[in-house]
């Protein structure tokens, strides 16, 4: 019998696992993927992604990437660190910035040194072009040890082959050192409840294995978590239909070729710089993309950009790319079998098209041939909103089911339109502290009182269910 069963070892699960294990709790971490350690990076690192990413699409064909491995999506992202946006904190109604600030200090966050990009003519032209139109790029903080990072490598999305990037595997390993157990290749089918369906008693895997626990922390991500709840017979929690209000921070990738033979973004790291000035006003950010990695993406995922680019491979060194990542409306659905529906609304297209126009202008001013530019539309990798805090989950991460907690991107009521890993890690650290009694939720509330401000408290809902039984 475990004190806590934690489903998922990514940013939502691993920090809480460490906090609880360190406090002496009996903790079990269940990970759907394996503990991949070999053949990371290009090309075999694609096995860390759900259906190699190529097959991970919504019914509408929208590409949605996520990591299926120990460390979850912290293993397959561009390593960028962005502090929680104020609008996200206000929407959730809780403050976990003490935890994110502590993480940044603990890990030692920094931007990449100039040696990673100052030698590249295309990058410097791009920075100058953006400056001239009044939208300057800023260097991005990263979860990367620059001394171990290989200059010119751009395979962060396929697992770092140099071991230079911090991931939540650090917390997983530390939690095990404190006595927590880890079981890999263990896909959870459903959460188990008592006869009154008011309290969790454990989980069951797809292979029929059952683990008993007094508490379950659901951290399988914006797609995995609502699907598990639905397979567990939970269609609605609080005021939200489980699996609805799905957002994913989609992006357009704008790619062209420099008219200068050495003017491309060759051997550059994606997302080393970004334009953040339009994030609050227009709902999107713009970041740089490397030549080779972007060429691969443009030719693999959609027919139109593939036809526009595949025969240009001899000129790939001239490739220049920018992405436009947008805060989409929470409008989509996750089903029990993890099939996703993600239609976009007019405002989504309005935002991303504006950003795409700006990206196109920057590329042309940086020396890119206007006729060479193509666009990969609407691909994303930050699924969330599907079990939102304030609607389905209380502000202390609890639910109307005793012993069931949720902590991952599905909690976010609004799209951050920015890398969410640091925010989710901060949430998970806070959850661990709350469960250990180290912090009181009342001390972290924003604009409300009581642990479930914004909707009925989890305790009241449980009491109501119990009285009916």
C-alpha positions in Angstrom: 0.0 0.0 0.0 1.5 3.3 -1.1 1.0 6.7 0.4 1.1 8.3 -3.0 0.9 6.9 -6.5 2.1 9.4 -9.1 1.1 8.9 -12.7 3.8 10.5 -14.9 7.4 11.5 -14.3 7.5 14.8 -16.3 7.3 18.3 -14.9 3.9 17.7 -13.2 4.8 14.5 -11.4 8.6 14.3 -10.6 8.9 17.4 -8.4 6.0 16.3 -6.2 7.5 12.8 -6.0 10.8 14.2 -4.8 9.1 16.4 -2.2 7.0 13.5 -0.8 9.8 10.9 -0.9 12.1 13.3 0.9 9.5 13.7 3.6 9.5 9.9 4.1 6.3 9.1 2.3 6.0 5.7 0.5 5.8 6.8 -3.2 5.3 4.9 -6.4 6.0 6.6 -9.7 4.4 5.1 -12.8 5.8 6.0 -16.2 4.2 4.9 -19.5 7.5 5.1 -21.4 10.9 3.6 -20.9 14.0 5.0 -19.3 15.7 5.7 -22.6 19.4 6.4 -22.2 21.0 5.4 -25.5 20.7 6.7 -29.0 19.3 10.1 -28.1 19.2 12.9 -30.6 18.9 12.5 -34.3 17.5 10.2 -35.6 16.6 7.6 -33.0 15.5 10.0 -30.4 12.2 10.3 -32.2 11.1 7.1 -30.4 10.7 9.3 -27.2 7.8 11.1 -28.9 4.3 9.9 -29.0 3.9 7.9 -32.2 7.2 9.4 -33.3 5.3 12.7 -33.5 4.5 12.0 -37.2 1.4 10.1 -36.2 0.4 12.2 -33.2 -2.3 14.3 -34.8 -5.8 15.5 -34.0 -8.8 14.4 -36.1 -8.3 17.6 -38.0 -4.6 16.7 -38.7 -3.1 19.1 -36.2 0.4 17.8 -35.1 0.6 17.6 -31.3 3.9 16.5 -29.8 4.5 15.1 -26.3 7.2 12.9 -24.7 6.6 9.3 -23.7 9.6 8.5 -21.6 10.9 8.9 -18.1 11.1 12.7 -17.7 8.1 13.1 -20.0 8.1 16.2 -22.2 11.1 17.7 -20.3 13.1 15.3 -22.4 11.7 16.6 -25.8 11.6 20.3 -25.8 13.9 23.2 -26.6 15.1 23.6 -23.0 13.7 27.1 -22.7 12.9 28.6 -19.3 10.1 31.2 -19.0 8.8 32.4 -15.7 5.0 32.0 -15.1 3.1 34.7 -17.0 1.1 37.0 -14.7 -2.1 36.2 -16.7 -1.6 32.5 -16.0 -1.1 33.0 -12.3 -4.2 35.2 -12.1 -6.2 32.7 -14.1 -5.2 29.9 -11.7 -5.5 32.0 -8.6 -2.4 30.7 -6.9 1.2 31.9 -6.7 3.9 29.3 -7.3 6.7 31.8 -8.2 8.6 31.1 -5.0 9.1 27.5 -6.3 10.0 28.6 -9.9 12.4 31.2 -8.6 14.1 28.6 -6.3 14.4 26.2 -9.3 16.1 28.8 -11.4 18.6 29.5 -8.7 19.1 25.8 -7.9 19.7 24.7 -11.5 21.6 27.8 -12.5 19.7 29.3 -15.4 21.5 31.2 -18.1 21.3 32.3 -21.7 23.6 30.7 -24.3 27.0 32.4 -24.5 27.7 34.5 -27.6 29.9 31.8 -29.1 26.8 29.8 -29.9 25.4 32.4 -32.4 27.6 35.4 -32.9 29.7 33.7 -35.6 26.5 33.1 -37.7 25.9 35.7 -40.3 22.2 34.8 -40.8 21.4 35.0 -37.1 23.0 38.4 -36.7 21.2 39.7 -39.8 17.9 38.4 -38.3 18.5 40.1 -35.0 19.4 43.4 -36.8 16.3 43.1 -39.0 13.9 42.7 -36.0 15.6 45.6 -34.3 15.0 47.8 -37.3 11.2 47.2 -37.3 11.0 47.9 -33.5 10.6 44.3 -32.3 14.0 43.2 -30.8 14.9 39.6 -30.1 16.0 38.8 -26.6 18.3 35.9 -25.7 16.4 33.1 -24.0 17.2 31.5 -20.6 17.6 27.7 -20.9 17.9 24.6 -18.8 21.3 24.0 -20.4 24.8 23.6 -19.1 26.6 25.6 -21.9 29.9 23.9 -21.0 28.5 20.5 -21.9 26.3 21.6 -24.8 27.8 20.9 -28.2 27.9 24.0 -30.4 25.9 23.4 -33.6 23.8 20.6 -32.2 20.1 21.3 -32.5 18.5 18.0 -31.4 16.9 19.1 -28.1 13.5 17.9 -29.3 14.9 14.3 -29.7 16.6 14.0 -26.3 19.9 15.7 -25.5 22.7 13.3 -26.7 25.3 15.3 -24.7 23.6 15.2 -21.3 23.8 19.0 -21.2 20.2 19.7 -20.5 18.4 19.5 -17.1 15.3 17.4 -17.1 13.0 16.1 -14.5 14.9 12.8 -14.5 17.1 14.5 -11.9 14.1 14.6 -9.6 13.1 11.0 -10.5 16.6 9.8 -9.6 16.7 11.8 -6.4 13.2 10.6 -5.3 14.4 7.0 -5.8 17.5 7.8 -3.6 15.0 8.7 -0.9 13.1 5.4 -1.3 10.5 6.1 -4.0 9.8 3.3 -6.5 9.8 3.7 -10.2 8.0 1.4 -12.7 8.5 2.1 -16.3 6.6 0.9 -19.4 3.5 1.0 -17.1 0.6 2.6 -18.9 -2.3 3.4 -16.5 -5.7 2.4 -17.8 -7.8 3.8 -14.9 -8.0 5.0 -11.4 -9.7 2.8 -8.9 -12.2 4.0 -6.3 -14.0 2.6 -3.3 -17.5 1.2 -3.5 -19.1 4.6 -3.0 -16.8 6.1 -5.7 -15.9 8.9 -3.3 -12.2 7.9 -2.5 -9.3 6.6 -4.6 -7.9 3.2 -3.6 -5.3 2.7 -6.4 -4.8 2.4 -10.1 -4.9 -0.4 -12.8 -2.6 -0.7 -15.7 -3.6 -1.8 -19.2 -2.0 -5.2 -18.5 -4.3 -5.7 -15.5 -1.7 -5.0 -12.8 -3.2 -3.2 -9.8 -1.4 -0.9 -7.4 -3.0 0.2 -4.1 -2.6 3.6 -2.7 -4.2 6.1 -0.4 -3.6 9.0 -2.7 -3.1 9.4 -6.5 -1.5 12.3 -8.2 -2.5 12.5 -11.9 0.3 14.0 -13.9 0.0 12.3 -17.3 -0.3 15.6 -19.2 -3.0 17.6 -21.0 -3.9 14.6 -23.1 -3.1 11.7 -20.9 -4.7 12.9 -17.7 -8.2 13.6 -19.0 -8.2 10.3 -21.0 -7.4 8.4 -17.8 -10.2 10.1 -16.0 -12.7 9.3 -18.8 -11.6 5.7 -18.8 -12.2 5.8 -15.0 -15.8 6.7 -15.6 -15.4 10.4 -14.7 -17.1 12.6 -17.4 -17.4 15.7 -15.3 -15.5 17.3 -12.4 -16.6 20.5 -10.8 -18.2 22.6 -13.5 -16.1 21.3 -16.4 -16.7 18.4 -18.8 -13.4 16.4 -18.5 -11.3 16.7 -21.6 -12.9 19.9 -22.9 -11.4 23.4 -23.3 -8.3 21.9 -24.9 -5.5 24.3 -26.0 -2.1 23.4 -27.4 -0.1 26.6 -28.1 0.1 26.0 -31.9 2.7 27.6 -34.1 3.4 28.4 -37.7 6.9 27.7 -38.9 8.0 30.2 -41.5 11.0 29.0 -43.6 13.0 30.4 -46.5 16.4 30.5 -48.0 19.0 33.2 -47.9 20.2 34.7 -51.2 23.7 34.6 -49.6 25.5 31.3 -49.7 26.6 31.5 -46.1 23.6 33.5 -44.8 21.5 30.7 -43.4 21.0 29.5 -39.8 23.3 26.5 -40.2 24.5 24.8 -37.0 22.3 27.0 -34.9 20.2 26.1 -31.9 16.4 26.7 -32.3 14.8 29.2 -29.9 18.0 30.8 -28.7 16.3 34.1 -29.2 12.7 35.3 -29.2 10.5 38.4 -29.7 8.4 38.6 -26.5 7.0 42.1 -26.8 3.7 41.0 -28.5 2.9 38.2 -26.0 0.5 40.1 -23.9 -0.9 42.5 -26.5 -1.3 40.1 -29.5 -1.0 36.6 -27.9 2.1 35.3 -29.7 5.9 35.1 -29.5 8.3 34.7 -32.4 11.5 32.6 -32.2 14.4 31.5 -34.4 14.7 28.1 -36.0 17.8 26.3 -37.2 18.3 25.4 -40.9 18.6 21.6 -40.8 16.1 20.8 -38.1 13.5 23.1 -39.7 14.1 21.6 -43.1 13.3 18.2 -41.6 10.1 19.4 -40.1 9.0 21.2 -43.2 9.4 18.1 -45.3 8.0 15.5 -42.9 4.6 16.7 -41.6 2.6 18.4 -44.3 2.3 17.8 -48.0 2.4 21.5 -49.2 5.6 22.6 -47.4 7.1 19.2 -48.2 6.6 19.8 -51.9 7.9 23.3 -51.6 11.1 22.2 -49.9 12.3 18.7 -50.5 14.1 19.4 -53.8 15.9 22.3 -52.1 18.0 20.1 -49.9 21.3 21.0 -51.7 20.6 24.6 -50.4 19.7 23.6 -46.9 22.7 25.5 -45.4 20.9 28.7 -46.6 17.8 27.9 -44.6 16.4 30.6 -42.4 13.5 29.9 -40.1 11.2 31.6 -37.5 8.3 30.2 -35.6 5.2 32.0 -34.4 3.8 30.4 -31.2 0.3 31.6 -30.3 -2.1 31.4 -27.4 -5.0 29.6 -28.9 -8.5 29.6 -27.5 -9.4 26.7 -25.2 -11.6 25.0 -27.7 -11.1 21.3 -28.3 -11.7 17.8 -26.8 -9.7 14.8 -25.6 -11.4 11.4 -25.7 -10.9 8.4 -23.5 -8.8 6.7 -26.2 -6.6 9.8 -26.4 -8.0 10.8 -29.8 -8.0 14.6 -29.9 -10.2 17.2 -31.6 -8.7 20.6 -32.1 -10.6 23.0 -34.3 -9.3 26.6 -34.4 -11.4 29.8 -34.2 -11.2 32.9 -36.3 -9.3 34.8 -33.5 -6.7 32.0 -33.6 -6.1 32.5 -37.3 -6.1 36.2 -36.9 -3.3 36.1 -34.3 -1.1 33.6 -36.0 -1.5 35.2 -39.4 -0.4 38.6 -38.0 2.7 36.9 -36.4 3.4 35.0 -39.7 3.4 38.3 -41.6 5.9 39.8 -39.1 8.1 36.7 -39.4 8.0 36.9 -43.2 9.1 40.6 -43.1 12.0 39.8 -40.8 13.2 37.0 -43.0 13.1 39.1 -46.1 14.9 42.0 -44.4 17.5 39.5 -43.2 18.3 38.4 -46.7 15.8 35.7 -47.4 14.4 35.3 -50.9 10.7 36.3 -50.8 9.7 33.6 -53.3 11.5 30.9 -51.3 9.4 31.3 -48.2 6.9 28.5 -47.2 4.8 28.0 -44.0 4.1 24.9 -41.9 0.8 25.7 -40.3 -0.6 25.0 -36.8 1.7 22.4 -35.1 1.9 22.4 -31.3 3.2 20.8 -28.2 1.8 22.3 -25.0 -1.5 20.5 -24.5 -3.5 21.8 -21.6 -6.7 23.3 -20.2 -8.5 19.9 -20.1 -9.0 19.6 -16.3 -8.7 23.3 -15.4 -8.0 24.7 -12.0 -10.9 26.7 -10.7 -13.3 24.7 -12.8 -12.5 20.9 -12.3 -9.8 21.1 -9.7 -9.5 23.1 -6.5 -6.7 25.6 -5.9 -4.9 23.1 -3.6 -4.9 20.6 -6.5 -7.5 18.4 -4.9 -10.7 17.1 -6.6 -14.1 16.1 -5.4 -12.7 12.6 -5.0 -10.8 12.2 -1.8 -7.2 11.4 -2.3 -7.2 12.4 -6.0 -5.0 15.3 -7.1 -4.1 16.7 -10.5 -0.9 18.4 -11.4 0.2 19.0 -15.0 -0.5 21.3 -18.0 -4.2 20.2 -18.0 -4.7 22.5 -14.9 -3.9 25.7 -16.8 -7.2 27.5 -17.6 -5.5 29.6 -20.3 -2.8 29.0 -22.8 0.6 30.4 -21.7 1.8 30.7 -25.4 5.3 30.1 -24.0 7.3 27.1 -22.7 5.3 25.8 -19.7 7.8 23.4 -18.1 9.1 25.8 -15.4 5.5 26.7 -14.5 4.4 23.1 -14.2 7.5 22.2 -12.2 6.7 25.0 -9.8 3.1 23.8 -9.5 4.3 20.3 -8.7 6.8 21.5 -6.1 4.0 23.5 -4.4 1.7 20.5 -4.4 4.4 18.4 -2.7 4.8 21.1 0.0 1.1 21.4 0.5 0.7 17.6 1.0 3.7 17.6 3.4 2.1 20.5 5.4 5.1 22.8 4.7 2.9 25.4 3.0 -0.7 26.5 3.5 -2.7 27.2 0.3 -4.3 30.3 2.0 -0.9 31.9 1.9 -0.6 31.5 -1.9 -4.1 32.5 -3.1 -4.4 35.4 -5.6 -7.6 37.3 -5.6 -9.7 34.9 -3.6 -10.2 33.2 -0.3 -10.5 29.6 0.6 -8.8 26.7 -1.1 -11.4 26.4 -3.9 -12.2 30.0 -4.7 -13.9 30.2 -8.1 -16.0 27.0 -7.8 -17.4 24.8 -5.2 -14.8 23.4 -2.8 -13.7 19.9 -3.3 -14.7 19.1 0.3 -18.2 20.4 -0.2 -18.7 18.4 -3.4 -17.4 15.2 -1.6 -19.8 15.8 1.3 -22.7 16.3 -1.1 -21.9 13.1 -2.9 -21.5 11.2 0.4 -24.9 12.4 1.6 -26.5 11.1 -1.6 -24.9 7.7 -1.1 
